[in-house]
């Protein structure tokens, strides 16, 4: 059987605004998807799993430090979006395709996050999860609607991690007040 190259990845033509609501949703997804376990709660690459990361050849790798400013994958929001869509080959950085099509029932036990979030952060996270559709509702959507859902989640993550770069001190303050113990 012959191997054929995969179809080119369809990328959005433009990024939505990186507004407060997108950053808040992105911050909640950053926690739920456990991005913090590698990248740290502040995005500085110092998560609890950071020292255990290895590439496909077994060589140690460092989790990216979002607080450095310039993103390693490129300066544009679409560059970060692409990374969340495809992952980074050869590294522990996964892709977020169907894995993000999880509704509130997929996050029924939030107790895991009580050790890393403040009480205010837990309240915000619970509120976010309660507002999500169920996984069944998400999978009952048409393929196009599911793709749109996943795209929105990735764009929200983009908005949030880009806010960690230090370009907006308000978001660093908000993080330290509500999501850090």
Secondary structure as GFF3:
##gff-version 3
##sequence-region A 1 181
A	DSSP	alpha_helix	20	32	.	.	.	ID=ss1
A	DSSP	alpha_helix	36	39	.	.	.	ID=ss2
A	DSSP	three_ten_helix	50	52	.	.	.	ID=ss3
A	DSSP	three_ten_helix	66	68	.	.	.	ID=ss4
A	DSSP	alpha_helix	77	86	.	.	.	ID=ss5
A	DSSP	three_ten_helix	98	100	.	.	.	ID=ss6
A	DSSP	three_ten_helix	104	107	.	.	.	ID=ss7
A	DSSP	three_ten_helix	111	115	.	.	.	ID=ss8
A	DSSP	alpha_helix	119	130	.	.	.	ID=ss9
A	DSSP	alpha_helix	135	139	.	.	.	ID=ss10
A	DSSP	alpha_helix	143	163	.	.	.	ID=ss11
A	DSSP	alpha_helix	169	178	.	.	.	ID=ss12
###
